[in-house]
Amino acid sequence: MATLSDIGVAAAINILSAIAFLFAFAILRLQPFNDRVYFPKWYLKGARSSPTNSGRSVRKFVNLDYRSYLRFLGWMPAALKMPEPELIEHAGLDSAVYLRIYLLGLKIFVPITILAFAVLVPVNWTNDTLESEASKSPDLEYSEVDKLSISNIPSESNKFWAHLLMTYAFTFWTCYVLFKEYEKVASMRLHFLASEKRRPDQFTVLVRNIPPDPDESISELVEHFFLVNHPDHYLTQQVVYNANKLAKMVEQKKSMQNWFDYYQLKFERNPSKRPTCKIGFLGLFGKKVDAIDYYTSEIEKLTKEEIKERDRVKRDPKSIMPAAFVSFRTRWGAAVCAQTQQTRNPTLWLTDWSPEPRDVYWPNLAIPFVNLTIRRLIIAVAFFFLTFFFMIPIAFVQSLANIEGIEKAVPFLKPLIEMDFIKSFIQGFLPGIALKIFLIFLPTILMLMTKFEGFVALSSLERRAASKYYIFLLVNVFLGSIIAGTAFQQLNTFIHQSVNEFPKTIGMAIPQKATFFITYVMVDGWSGVALEIIRLKPLIVYHLKNCFLVKTDKDREEAMDPGSIEFSSCEPKIQLYFLLGLVYAAITPFLLPYILVFFGLAYLVFRHQIINVYNQEYESAAAFWPNVHGRVISAMVISQVVLLGLLSTRKAANSTPFLVALPVLTIWFHLFCKNRYESAFRKYPLQEAMMKDTLERTREPNLDLKAYLLNAYVHPAFKAVDDRQDTAIFDDGDYEGVLVPTKRSSRKTTPSPSRHTGSSSPSLADFAMERQP
């Protein structure tokens, strides 16, 4: 079990690591040849030019101005200087609200930490319960940290009233901060949507589960349905094609082009020798050929196959999915369609807001809607087993914190392990770093599982993957560490004591796991966040590309990878810190300062990254905030239930019943906030839509909206196939609302058959004029 000295060693290692990472970043960012790595966002905006273009001296690569090194920490105040409205305009609302999660942590835990150390720490410290229990049961382990926890309060003590009252105070304060933050973010979202520039998704609805029809194509059926049921607002539609095979060809051609550029550059540097390559597995086996000629022929072959596949997809009815992007003349019309039921059968003609074009995850649009339920059931089962079997490495990590267990497994290492520094390193640092290593590949696995479920927007994929990751962290990292750690630390006590004493032992062991979580917070929350700002992987990749592939400024720009906030993995980790802070606030307050350091450091680092580095793939206008709010609420309920269980094991019969009402009040508060504010994140007010439409018509009366929307939702694979002009899938005909003449005489809602010929059909206005006497 980690002692104060062990935690001190871990803290020293992590503080030195964090300082080293921050110092290295402060030096690296000043070097001209790293400028595109640490300031890519400004290059993308065209507000920064490469300093390496000026001159041919060593100054192109190394900053020789000693005065700049004296201000090497100037990035910190600069990161805090940009006001929030400017930050929203610069990086988007998603990024600004993501930073507010860290501010939320500071707002919640700064007062809680002050209150807990002023009240609970003295109450816990002024007892000797653990010493007396250890004298009766020598196998019971504890450390100096545990003396600051609720475990040091004797059973049936009236001092538990202090913990109960503080829990009420913590809960009310957290609810107040959450309420004000939900109100603020909802207001920010509505203001952002009202002031946002025109985007295709404001006018477009994604329609899925379109019923098949033997007489009409999907395109004709969609156009006919919406002209009949939304005659005044329907504008145009784009059916969804299964172009996944074509997209793979496009990626393959892109890879071939990169290799061609590499060998071409290699030949230009040494014209006396033609580069060669092997065409077998991974380029390691097979026949050796001229690399430039080989990739030239392969690219030409792929180009022909791409064109052929694109034409096949456009002509083959089987490649058309029962889904379409339907665009309207007004935002009001799109809002009405997206937020209403279209037919009597609620399973057909399902409409929802379309993601913005860059937010669409195109491969999943080719999944039949009827398959989604089966896919999600499969993933639910797979996720359950993944979560369950991950208990094995978690138990291994917990065994690292138990010196006695290691000595029994490898007795020949006992002299080495018993050395003070090695022992402190194992108990105070190794468990945290081992757990972080085990969790490295988990976000990628969960994202692959989420993609299999069939969500069609990147933002939806990230929110769904984040939910899985949070559940995983809750079950394995939090509950698993407590259960496994208790079993390892108190195994001998469990074996030799009465079954009636098990709850008491577990109740005393839960506070003692705070030392493990302290080490985890320091490794992941201190060193991990500090390492994030160095951008080690993008730095290495950029310079490798710069050495071997870059020939022009365009190549250099493509080699620059700004990255983005990985919401699916970052946000659940933040929520784990909320959970740990709220659970241990009343149990072991000693954990809280470490959480505060994390929130403060992470806010500073990620604010710098958002301003200078990250380029978000999409903009959801903070649609993730209800998930953030809900997870903090769940953390509060868990903390209350844990404390309730602890007090029940300590026979605090006088105070425990008063805690029962707290989870009920917390859940009521969550439902109140959900009913009050969540609609702002799920629906678009018709009043706002009408105001924006009216303002736009006044400012741009001659706006050609159909031309603006014409190719907005064309599959990227079609756009990537050569430079031919027939990539548009929309019918480039009459821009007025038209009605597709039905081929079925049984459709009674259809006006008279069209007498017009050609690519476009007559408008509703034409039919109205024809019917006039």
C-alpha positions in Angstrom: 0.0 0.0 0.0 1.3 3.4 -1.0 2.5 5.6 1.8 3.0 9.4 1.9 6.6 8.9 0.9 5.6 6.7 -2.0 3.1 9.3 -3.2 5.9 11.9 -2.7 8.2 9.9 -5.0 5.4 9.6 -7.6 4.6 13.3 -7.3 8.3 14.2 -7.8 8.6 12.0 -10.8 5.4 13.3 -12.4 6.1 17.0 -11.6 9.6 16.7 -13.0 8.2 14.9 -16.1 5.5 17.6 -16.6 8.1 20.4 -16.2 10.4 18.7 -18.6 7.7 18.3 -21.2 6.6 21.9 -20.8 10.2 23.1 -21.0 10.9 21.0 -24.1 7.7 22.4 -25.7 8.7 26.0 -24.9 12.0 25.4 -26.7 10.8 23.4 -29.6 8.0 25.9 -30.5 10.5 28.7 -30.9 12.4 26.8 -33.7 11.5 27.9 -37.2 11.5 24.4 -38.6 8.8 23.4 -36.1 6.6 26.3 -36.8 4.0 24.3 -38.8 3.8 21.7 -36.1 3.0 24.0 -33.3 0.9 26.6 -35.1 -0.9 24.8 -37.9 -4.2 26.4 -37.3 -2.8 29.8 -38.3 -1.4 28.4 -41.5 -4.7 26.9 -42.4 -6.3 30.3 -41.8 -3.6 32.0 -44.0 -2.6 34.2 -41.1 1.0 32.9 -40.7 3.8 32.3 -43.2 6.7 29.9 -42.8 9.8 31.5 -41.2 11.9 28.9 -43.0 11.4 30.6 -46.3 13.4 33.7 -45.3 17.0 33.3 -46.2 19.3 30.3 -46.4 21.2 30.7 -43.2 21.0 28.6 -40.1 18.3 30.9 -38.9 15.9 29.0 -41.2 16.2 26.1 -38.7 17.3 27.4 -35.3 16.1 30.5 -33.5 19.3 32.5 -32.6 17.5 35.3 -30.8 18.4 34.8 -27.2 15.7 37.3 -26.1 12.9 34.9 -27.2 14.3 32.2 -24.9 13.9 34.6 -22.0 10.2 34.7 -22.7 9.9 30.9 -23.3 6.9 30.8 -20.9 5.1 33.5 -22.8 2.7 30.9 -24.3 0.9 30.5 -21.0 -0.5 34.1 -20.7 -1.0 34.2 -24.4 -3.2 31.0 -24.2 -5.4 32.8 -21.6 -5.6 36.1 -23.3 -8.1 35.4 -26.1 -11.7 36.2 -24.9 -14.3 33.6 -25.3 -16.4 35.3 -28.0 -13.2 35.6 -30.1 -12.3 32.0 -29.3 -15.8 30.9 -30.6 -15.3 32.8 -33.8 -11.7 31.4 -34.1 -12.2 27.8 -33.3 -16.0 27.1 -33.1 -18.5 26.6 -30.3 -17.6 22.9 -29.8 -14.0 23.8 -28.9 -15.0 26.7 -26.6 -17.6 24.6 -24.8 -15.1 21.7 -24.5 -12.8 24.1 -22.6 -15.8 24.9 -20.3 -15.7 21.3 -19.0 -12.4 22.0 -17.4 -13.6 25.3 -16.0 -16.6 23.5 -14.7 -14.3 21.2 -12.8 -12.5 24.2 -11.3 -15.7 25.9 -10.4 -17.0 22.7 -8.6 -13.9 21.5 -6.9 -12.1 24.7 -5.7 -14.8 25.5 -3.1 -15.3 21.8 -2.3 -11.6 21.4 -1.7 -11.4 24.4 0.6 -14.5 23.2 2.6 -13.3 19.6 2.8 -9.9 20.6 4.1 -11.3 23.1 6.5 -13.9 20.7 8.0 -13.5 17.0 7.1 -9.7 16.6 7.3 -9.5 17.8 10.9 -12.5 15.6 11.8 -10.8 12.6 10.2 -7.3 13.2 11.6 -8.3 13.6 15.2 -9.0 9.9 15.7 -7.0 6.7 16.1 -9.5 4.1 14.8 -7.1 2.6 12.2 -4.4 2.2 14.8 -6.7 0.3 17.1 -8.2 -1.8 14.4 -4.6 -2.7 13.2 -3.7 -3.7 16.7 -6.6 -6.2 16.8 -6.0 -7.4 13.2 -2.3 -7.2 12.3 -3.1 -8.1 8.7 -5.2 -4.9 8.2 -3.0 -2.5 6.2 -3.3 1.3 6.2 -1.1 4.3 5.5 -0.8 7.9 6.7 -3.1 9.0 3.9 -5.9 6.8 5.3 -5.7 8.7 8.6 -7.1 11.7 6.7 -10.1 9.6 5.4 -13.4 8.5 6.8 -11.9 5.1 7.7 -10.3 6.8 10.7 -13.7 7.6 12.2 -14.9 5.1 14.8 -18.1 3.2 14.3 -21.3 4.7 15.6 -19.6 8.1 16.0 -21.5 11.4 15.9 -18.7 12.8 13.7 -20.4 11.2 10.7 -22.8 14.1 10.8 -20.0 16.3 9.5 -19.6 14.1 6.5 -23.3 14.0 5.9 -23.7 17.8 6.1 -20.7 18.3 3.9 -22.1 15.9 1.3 -25.3 18.0 1.2 -23.2 21.1 0.8 -21.1 19.5 -2.0 -24.2 18.3 -3.8 -26.1 21.6 -3.6 -23.0 23.5 -4.8 -22.4 21.1 -7.7 -26.1 21.3 -8.7 -26.0 25.1 -8.6 -22.9 25.2 -10.8 -24.3 22.6 -13.2 -27.6 24.5 -13.5 -25.8 27.9 -14.3 -23.5 26.2 -16.7 -26.3 24.3 -18.6 -28.2 27.6 -18.8 -25.1 29.4 -20.1 -24.2 26.7 -22.7 -27.8 26.5 -24.0 -27.8 30.3 -24.4 -24.4 30.1 -26.2 -25.7 27.4 -28.5 -28.9 29.3 -29.5 -26.9 32.5 -30.1 -24.3 30.6 -32.1 -27.0 29.1 -34.3 -28.7 32.4 -34.8 -25.5 34.2 -35.8 -24.0 31.4 -37.8 -23.3 31.8 -41.4 -25.3 29.9 -44.0 -24.5 26.2 -44.1 -26.0 23.3 -46.1 -27.2 21.4 -43.1 -29.4 24.3 -42.0 -31.6 23.5 -45.1 -31.2 19.8 -45.3 -32.8 16.7 -43.7 -31.6 13.2 -43.8 -34.5 10.8 -44.8 -34.0 7.1 -44.1 -36.0 3.9 -44.4 -37.7 5.0 -47.6 -40.2 2.2 -48.6 -39.4 0.4 -51.9 -41.6 1.0 -54.9 -41.8 -1.2 -58.0 -42.8 1.6 -60.3 -40.5 4.5 -59.2 -36.9 4.9 -58.5 -35.7 6.1 -55.1 -35.0 9.6 -56.5 -38.4 9.9 -58.1 -40.2 8.5 -55.0 -38.4 11.0 -52.7 -39.1 14.0 -54.9 -42.7 13.0 -55.4 -43.3 12.4 -51.7 -41.9 15.8 -50.6 -43.5 17.8 -53.4 -46.8 16.4 -52.3 -46.3 16.7 -48.5 -44.0 19.8 -48.4 -45.1 21.6 -51.6 -44.2 25.1 -50.5 -40.7 24.4 -49.1 -39.2 21.4 -50.9 -36.3 22.4 -53.1 -34.2 19.4 -54.1 -32.8 16.0 -53.0 -29.7 13.9 -53.3 -30.1 10.1 -53.0 -27.5 8.2 -51.1 -25.2 5.9 -53.1 -23.3 2.9 -51.9 -19.9 4.2 -53.0 -17.8 2.4 -50.5 -15.9 0.4 -53.1 -15.2 3.6 -55.1 -14.0 5.3 -51.9 -11.5 2.4 -51.3 -10.2 2.9 -54.9 -9.8 6.6 -54.2 -7.8 5.9 -51.1 -5.7 3.3 -52.8 -5.0 5.7 -55.7 -4.0 8.4 -53.1 -1.6 6.0 -51.5 -0.1 5.1 -54.9 0.3 8.8 -55.7 2.2 9.3 -52.5 4.6 6.5 -53.3 5.0 7.9 -56.9 5.8 11.3 -55.5 8.4 9.7 -53.1 10.2 7.9 -55.9 10.0 10.8 -58.3 11.6 13.0 -55.7 14.2 10.4 -55.0 15.0 10.2 -58.8 15.3 14.0 -59.0 17.8 14.1 -56.2 19.9 11.4 -57.9 19.1 11.3 -61.7 21.9 8.9 -62.4 20.0 6.0 -60.8 16.4 5.0 -61.4 14.6 3.9 -58.1 13.3 0.4 -57.9 10.8 -1.4 -55.7 9.5 -4.9 -55.1 5.8 -5.5 -55.9 5.2 -8.4 -53.5 3.9 -8.4 -49.9 4.5 -5.0 -48.2 7.2 -4.3 -50.8 9.5 -6.8 -49.1 9.1 -9.7 -51.6 8.4 -10.3 -55.2 9.8 -9.1 -58.5 12.0 -5.9 -58.5 10.7 -3.3 -61.0 11.3 0.3 -61.9 9.4 2.2 -59.2 8.4 5.3 -61.3 7.1 3.2 -64.3 5.3 0.8 -62.0 3.4 3.4 -60.0 2.7 5.4 -63.2 1.0 2.4 -64.8 -0.8 1.5 -61.5 -2.2 5.0 -61.2 -3.4 5.0 -64.8 -5.1 1.6 -64.3 -6.7 2.8 -61.0 -8.0 6.0 -62.7 -9.8 4.0 -65.4 -11.2 1.6 -62.8 -12.4 4.6 -60.7 -14.3 6.1 -63.6 -15.8 2.7 -64.5 -16.9 2.1 -60.9 -18.3 5.6 -60.6 -20.4 5.2 -63.7 -21.6 1.7 -62.5 -22.6 3.1 -59.1 -24.6 5.9 -60.8 -26.4 3.5 -63.1 -27.0 0.5 -60.9 -30.3 0.7 -59.0 -28.8 -1.7 -56.4 -26.2 0.9 -55.5 -28.9 3.4 -54.5 -29.8 3.2 -50.8 -33.2 3.8 -49.4 -32.0 7.2 -48.0 -31.7 10.7 -49.2 -30.5 14.2 -48.3 -33.6 16.4 -48.9 -33.1 20.2 -49.0 -35.7 22.9 -48.5 -36.1 26.5 -49.6 -36.1 27.7 -46.0 -34.6 26.7 -42.6 -38.2 26.8 -41.3 -39.3 24.2 -43.8 -36.3 22.0 -42.9 -37.0 22.4 -39.2 -40.7 21.3 -39.6 -39.7 18.3 -41.6 -36.8 17.2 -39.3 -38.9 17.5 -36.2 -42.2 15.9 -37.3 -43.5 12.4 -38.2 -44.1 12.1 -42.0 -46.5 9.2 -42.3 -48.9 7.1 -40.3 -46.3 4.4 -40.1 -43.7 5.7 -37.7 -41.0 3.3 -39.0 -41.1 4.7 -42.6 -39.8 8.0 -44.0 -37.8 8.7 -40.9 -36.4 12.3 -40.9 -33.7 13.9 -38.8 -31.4 16.9 -39.2 -28.7 16.2 -41.6 -25.1 16.4 -40.4 -23.1 19.1 -42.0 -21.2 17.7 -45.1 -17.8 17.4 -43.3 -19.6 15.7 -40.4 -21.1 12.9 -42.5 -19.5 9.5 -42.0 -20.2 8.2 -45.6 -19.4 4.5 -45.2 -22.3 4.0 -42.7 -24.9 5.6 -45.1 -24.6 2.4 -47.1 -25.9 0.3 -44.2 -29.5 -0.7 -44.6 -31.6 0.8 -41.8 -33.1 -2.6 -40.9 -29.7 -3.9 -40.0 -28.9 -1.2 -37.4 -30.8 -2.9 -34.6 -29.0 -6.2 -35.1 -25.7 -4.4 -35.3 -26.3 -2.5 -32.1 -27.3 -5.7 -30.3 -24.1 -7.4 -31.4 -22.0 -4.5 -30.2 -23.8 -4.4 -26.9 -23.0 -8.0 -26.2 -19.4 -7.5 -27.4 -19.0 -4.4 -25.3 -20.2 -6.4 -22.2 -17.6 -9.1 -22.7 -14.9 -6.6 -23.4 -15.7 -4.8 -20.2 -15.8 -8.0 -18.2 -12.6 -9.6 -19.5 -10.7 -6.3 -19.0 -10.9 -7.1 -15.3 -7.9 -9.4 -15.8 -5.4 -6.7 -16.6 -7.0 -4.4 -14.0 -6.4 -7.1 -11.4 -2.8 -7.4 -12.6 -2.3 -3.6 -12.3 -3.7 -3.8 -8.7 -1.2 -6.6 -7.9 1.6 -4.1 -8.8 0.6 -2.0 -5.8 0.9 -5.0 -3.5 4.6 -5.5 -2.6 3.9 -8.7 -0.8 2.2 -10.2 -3.8 5.1 -9.4 -6.1 7.6 -10.8 -3.6 5.7 -14.1 -3.4 5.5 -14.3 -7.2 9.2 -13.5 -7.8 11.0 -14.1 -4.5 14.5 -13.7 -6.0 13.7 -9.9 -6.5 12.9 -9.3 -2.9 16.2 -7.6 -2.0 15.8 -5.3 -5.0 12.1 -4.5 -4.3 12.8 -3.8 -0.6 15.0 -0.9 -1.5 13.3 2.3 -0.4 13.3 4.1 -3.8 12.3 1.0 -5.8 9.5 0.2 -3.4 8.2 3.8 -3.6 8.5 3.7 -7.4 6.5 0.4 -7.6 3.8 1.5 -5.2 3.5 5.1 -6.1 4.2 5.3 -9.9 4.1 1.9 -11.6 0.4 1.1 -11.1 -0.7 4.3 -12.7 1.6 4.0 -15.7 0.7 0.3 -16.2 -3.0 1.2 -16.2 -2.5 4.0 -18.7 -0.6 1.6 -21.0 -3.4 -0.9 -20.9 -5.9 1.8 -21.8 -3.9 3.2 -24.8 -5.7 1.1 -27.5 -9.1 1.1 -25.9 -10.5 4.3 -27.5 -9.6 2.9 -31.0 -11.3 -0.4 -30.2 -14.4 1.4 -29.0 -14.6 3.7 -32.0 -14.4 0.7 -34.3 -17.3 -0.9 -32.4 -19.3 2.3 -32.6 -18.7 2.6 -36.4 -20.0 -0.9 -36.8 -23.3 0.2 -35.1 -24.0 2.4 -38.1 -24.1 6.0 -36.9 -23.9 8.4 -39.9 -22.2 11.5 -38.3 -18.7 11.8 -36.9 -20.1 13.8 -34.0 -22.6 11.0 -33.2 -19.9 8.4 -33.4 -17.7 10.4 -31.0 -20.5 10.9 -28.5 -21.5 7.3 -28.6 -17.9 6.1 -28.3 -17.5 8.5 -25.4 -20.4 6.9 -23.6 -18.9 3.5 -24.0 -15.6 4.7 -22.8 -17.1 6.3 -19.7 -19.0 3.1 -18.8 -15.8 1.2 -19.3 -13.8 3.5 -17.0 -16.6 3.5 -14.4 -16.8 -0.3 -14.3 -13.1 -1.2 -14.7 -10.9 1.7 -13.6 -13.2 2.8 -10.7 -15.2 -0.2 -9.5 -12.7 -2.8 -10.8 -9.7 -1.1 -9.1 -11.6 -0.9 -5.8 -12.8 -4.5 -5.8 -9.6 -6.0 -7.1 -7.5 -3.8 -4.9 -9.5 -4.7 -1.8 -9.1 -8.4 -2.7 -5.3 -8.1 -3.1 -4.7 -5.9 -0.1 -7.0 -7.6 2.4 -6.9 -11.2 1.1 -5.5 -12.7 4.3 -8.0 -10.8 6.3 -10.9 -11.9 4.1 -9.9 -15.6 4.5 -9.6 -15.6 8.3 -12.4 -13.3 9.4 -16.1 -14.0 9.7 -18.4 -13.4 6.7 -20.3 -10.8 8.7 -17.1 -8.7 8.8 -16.7 -8.6 5.0 -18.8 -5.4 4.5 -16.8 -3.7 7.3 -13.5 -4.6 5.7 -14.7 -3.4 2.2 -16.0 -0.2 3.8 -12.6 0.5 5.3 -10.8 -0.5 2.1 -12.7 1.8 -0.4 -11.2 5.0 1.2 -7.8 3.4 1.1 -7.9 3.0 -2.7 -7.5 6.8 -2.9 -3.7 6.3 -3.0 -4.0 4.3 -6.2 -6.2 6.9 -7.8 -3.8 9.7 -6.7 -1.0 7.9 -8.6 -3.3 7.5 -11.6 -4.3 11.2 -11.6 -0.6 12.2 -11.5 0.4 9.9 -14.4 -2.5 10.5 -16.7 -3.6 14.0 -15.6 -0.3 15.7 -15.0 2.4 14.0 -17.1 -0.1 12.9 -19.8 -1.5 16.4 -20.3 1.9 18.0 -20.3 3.0 15.4 -22.9 0.0 16.3 -25.1 1.4 19.8 -25.8 4.7 18.5 -27.3 2.8 16.7 -30.1 5.5 14.1 -30.3 3.9 11.9 -33.0 2.9 14.8 -35.4 6.4 16.3 -34.8 8.2 13.1 -35.9 5.8 12.4 -38.8 6.0 16.0 -40.1 9.8 16.0 -40.2 9.9 12.5 -41.8 7.6 13.7 -44.6 9.5 16.9 -44.9 12.7 15.0 -45.5 11.4 12.4 -47.9 8.2 13.6 -49.6 7.9 17.4 -49.5 8.8 19.1 -52.8 6.5 22.2 -52.8 4.7 24.4 -50.4 1.5 22.4 -51.0 3.3 19.2 -50.1 4.5 20.9 -46.9 1.0 22.0 -46.1 -0.4 18.4 -46.6 2.4 17.1 -44.3 1.2 19.3 -41.5 -1.3 17.4 -39.3 -3.2 19.8 -37.0 -5.3 17.1 -35.5 -8.4 17.8 -33.4 -9.9 17.2 -30.0 -10.5 13.5 -29.6 -13.8 13.9 -27.8 -14.5 10.2 -27.7 -11.5 9.6 -25.4 -10.7 12.9 -23.8 -14.2 13.7 -22.4 -14.7 10.4 -20.6 -11.3 10.8 -18.9 -12.4 14.2 -17.7 -15.6 12.6 -16.3 -13.5 10.0 -14.5 -11.8 12.9 -12.6 -15.3 14.3 -11.8 -16.3 10.9 -10.5 -13.1 10.5 -8.4 -13.4 14.0 -7.0 -17.1 13.7 -6.0 -16.7 10.2 -4.6 -13.7 11.0 -2.5 -14.6 14.6 -1.5 -16.4 13.3 1.6 -14.4 10.1 2.0 -10.7 11.0 1.4 -10.4 14.7 0.7 -6.6 14.3 0.3 -7.3 13.4 -3.4 -8.9 16.7 -4.3 -5.8 18.9 -4.7 -4.4 16.5 -7.3 -7.7 16.8 -9.3 -7.5 20.6 -9.1 -4.0 20.5 -10.6 -5.3 18.4 -13.4 -8.2 20.7 -14.3 -6.0 23.8 -14.1 -3.1 22.4 -16.2 -5.4 20.7 -18.7 -7.4 24.0 -19.2 -4.2 25.9 -19.9 -2.8 23.2 -22.3 -5.9 22.6 -24.3 -6.7 26.3 -24.6 -3.3 26.7 -26.2 -3.9 23.7 -28.5 -7.3 24.9 -29.6 -6.1 28.4 -30.4 -2.9 27.4 -32.2 -3.2 23.7 -33.3 -6.4 21.8 -33.5 -8.6 22.1 -36.6 -12.0 20.5 -35.8 -13.4 18.1 -38.3 -17.0 19.2 -37.7 -19.1 21.7 -35.7 -22.0 20.3 -33.7 -22.8 23.6 -31.8 -22.1 21.9 -28.4 -24.6 19.1 -29.0 -22.5 17.0 -26.6 -23.3 19.1 -23.5 -26.3 17.1 -22.3 -24.1 14.0 -22.2 -21.5 15.9 -20.1 -24.2 17.1 -17.7 -25.7 13.6 -17.4 -22.4 12.0 -16.6 -21.6 14.6 -13.8 -25.0 13.8 -12.4 -24.3 10.1 -12.5 -21.0 10.7 -10.7 -22.9 12.6 -7.9 -25.4 9.8 -7.5 -22.6 7.2 -7.3 -20.8 9.3 -4.7 -23.9 9.5 -2.6 -24.6 5.7 -2.9 -21.0 4.9 -2.0 -21.1 7.1 1.1 -24.4 5.6 2.0 -22.9 2.2 1.9 -19.9 3.2 3.9 -21.9 4.8 6.6 -24.1 1.7 6.8 -21.0 -0.4 7.4 -19.9 2.0 10.2 -23.2 1.6 12.0 -24.0 5.3 11.6 -27.7 4.7 12.2 -28.4 8.2 13.3 -27.1 10.0 10.3 -27.4 7.4 7.4 -31.2 7.7 6.8 -30.8 11.5 6.2 -28.6 10.6 3.2 -31.3 8.6 1.4 -33.1 11.7 0.1 -30.0 13.0 -1.6 -29.9 10.7 -4.6 -33.6 11.4 -5.1 -33.1 15.1 -5.1 -30.2 14.8 -7.5 -32.2 12.8 -10.0 -35.1 15.2 -9.7 -32.6 18.1 -10.4 -31.4 16.2 -13.5 -34.9 15.7 -14.8 -35.6 19.4 -14.2 -32.6 20.5 -16.2 -33.3 18.0 -18.9 -36.9 19.3 -19.3 -35.8 22.9 -19.1 -32.7 23.0 -21.4 -32.2 19.8 -23.3 -34.6 20.7 -26.1 -32.2 23.5 -27.1 -29.7 20.7 -28.0 -32.1 18.4 -29.8 -34.5 20.7 -31.6 -34.3 24.0 -33.6 -36.9 26.6 -32.6 -39.2 27.5 -35.5 -39.2 31.1 -34.4 -35.4 31.2 -34.7 -35.5 29.6 -38.1 -38.1 32.0 -39.4 -36.2 35.0 -38.1 -33.0 33.8 -39.9 -34.9 33.1 -43.1 -36.5 36.5 -43.1 -33.2 38.3 -42.4 -31.5 36.3 -45.2 -34.2 37.1 -47.8 -33.9 40.8 -46.9 -30.1 40.8 -47.3 -29.9 38.5 -50.3 -33.2 38.6 -52.2 -31.5 37.1 -55.4 -29.8 34.2 -53.6 -29.7 31.0 -55.8 -30.1 28.5 -52.9 -30.4 25.5 -55.2 -27.1 26.3 -56.8 -25.6 26.6 -53.3 -26.9 23.2 -52.2 -26.4 21.5 -55.6 -23.3 19.4 -54.7 -23.2 19.9 -50.9 -24.0 16.2 -50.2 -22.3 14.5 -53.2 -20.2 11.6 -52.0 -16.6 12.7 -51.7 -15.5 9.7 -53.8 -17.4 11.1 -56.8 -15.6 14.4 -56.4 -12.2 12.8 -56.1 -12.5 10.9 -59.4 -10.4 13.0 -61.9 -11.5 16.4 -63.1 -14.5 15.5 -65.2 -17.5 17.8 -64.9 -20.2 15.2 -64.5 -19.6 14.5 -60.9 -22.8 16.3 -59.8 -25.5 13.9 -58.8 -28.2 16.5 -58.4 -30.3 17.1 -61.5 -29.2 20.4 -62.8 -32.5 21.4 -64.3 -35.2 23.9 -63.4 -34.6 25.5 -60.0 -38.3 25.9 -59.3 -40.1 23.3 -57.2 -41.1 20.5 -59.5 -43.3 17.4 -59.2 -42.2 14.1 -60.5 -45.1 12.5 -62.4 -46.1 9.3 -60.7 -46.1 6.1 -62.7 -48.9 4.6 -60.6 -52.5 5.4 -61.3 -53.4 4.4 -57.7 -51.7 7.4 -56.1 -54.7 9.7 -55.4 -52.6 12.5 -53.9 -50.9 13.1 -57.2 -52.0 16.0 -59.4 -52.7 15.4 -63.1 -50.0 13.6 -65.1 -47.4 15.8 -66.6 -47.6 16.6 -70.3 -44.1 18.1 -70.2 -41.1 16.2 -71.5 -37.5 16.6 -70.8 -35.3 16.2 -67.7 -37.4 18.4 -65.4 -41.1 18.1 -64.4 -43.6 20.9 -64.2 -44.0 22.9 -61.1 -47.0 23.0 -58.8 -47.7 26.5 -60.0 -48.0 25.2 -63.6 -50.7 22.7 -62.5 -52.5 25.4 -60.7 -52.7 27.6 -63.8 -53.7 24.6 -66.0 -56.7 23.9 -63.7 -58.0 27.4 -63.7 -61.2 27.8 -65.9 
